Amino acid sequence: MMSDVGMAGRTRARHGWQRFWQERDGAVTVDWVVLTGFLVLLGMATTFYIATSVPQVADKVGEHLENTTVMPN
């Protein structure tokens, strides 16, 4: 059987969680943090994609320029 102290602690914890989930004061801040984190990750993914593609594009441009003959006028 649980003591009165244990029951009071559980009741207090339950009320604390209920108050936490009903509170709306920090919701805008959390939204902005999530949005900012998403944008940072999107920027990092884009940078990685571009950084890994640049050498391939540079090689293709170099090959094209090597194989191109310029005719004088």
C-alpha positions as CSV (number, residue, x, y, z in Angstrom):
1,M,0.0,0.0,0.0
2,M,1.3,3.4,-0.9
3,S,1.9,6.1,1.8
4,D,0.2,9.5,1.8
5,V,3.5,11.1,0.9
6,G,3.8,9.0,-2.3
7,M,0.2,9.7,-3.3
8,A,0.7,13.5,-2.8
9,G,3.9,13.3,-4.9
10,R,2.1,11.5,-7.7
11,T,-0.9,14.0,-7.6
12,R,1.5,16.9,-7.7
13,A,3.4,15.4,-10.6
14,R,0.1,14.7,-12.5
15,H,-1.0,18.3,-12.0
16,G,2.4,19.6,-13.1
17,W,2.2,17.6,-16.4
18,Q,-1.3,18.7,-17.0
19,R,-0.3,22.3,-16.5
20,F,2.7,21.8,-18.7
21,W,0.6,20.5,-21.6
22,Q,-2.1,23.2,-21.3
23,E,0.4,26.0,-21.1
24,R,0.7,28.0,-24.4
25,D,3.3,30.7,-23.5
26,G,6.3,29.0,-25.0
27,A,4.6,27.5,-28.1
28,V,5.7,30.2,-30.5
29,T,9.3,29.9,-29.3
30,V,9.2,26.1,-29.9
31,D,7.7,26.6,-33.3
32,W,10.5,29.0,-34.3
33,V,13.2,26.7,-32.9
34,V,11.8,23.8,-34.9
35,L,11.4,25.9,-38.1
36,T,14.9,27.3,-37.7
37,G,16.4,23.9,-37.1
38,F,14.6,22.6,-40.2
39,L,16.0,25.5,-42.3
40,V,19.5,24.9,-41.0
41,L,19.3,21.2,-41.9
42,L,17.9,22.1,-45.4
43,G,20.8,24.5,-45.9
44,M,23.4,21.9,-44.9
45,A,21.8,19.3,-47.2
46,T,21.8,21.7,-50.1
47,T,25.4,22.7,-49.4
48,F,26.5,19.1,-49.3
49,Y,24.7,18.3,-52.5
50,I,26.3,21.3,-54.3
51,A,29.7,20.7,-52.9
52,T,29.8,17.0,-54.1
53,S,28.4,18.0,-57.5
54,V,30.9,20.8,-58.3
55,P,33.9,18.6,-59.1
56,Q,31.9,16.4,-61.5
57,V,30.6,19.5,-63.3
58,A,34.1,21.0,-63.5
59,D,35.5,17.8,-65.0
60,K,32.7,17.8,-67.6
61,V,33.4,21.4,-68.5
62,G,37.1,20.7,-68.7
63,E,36.6,17.7,-71.0
64,H,34.3,19.7,-73.3
65,L,36.9,22.5,-73.5
66,E,39.7,20.1,-74.3
67,N,37.7,18.5,-77.1
68,T,36.5,21.8,-78.6
69,T,38.4,23.2,-81.6
70,V,38.4,26.9,-82.0
71,M,38.5,27.9,-85.7
72,P,40.2,31.2,-86.4
73,N,38.3,33.7,-88.6
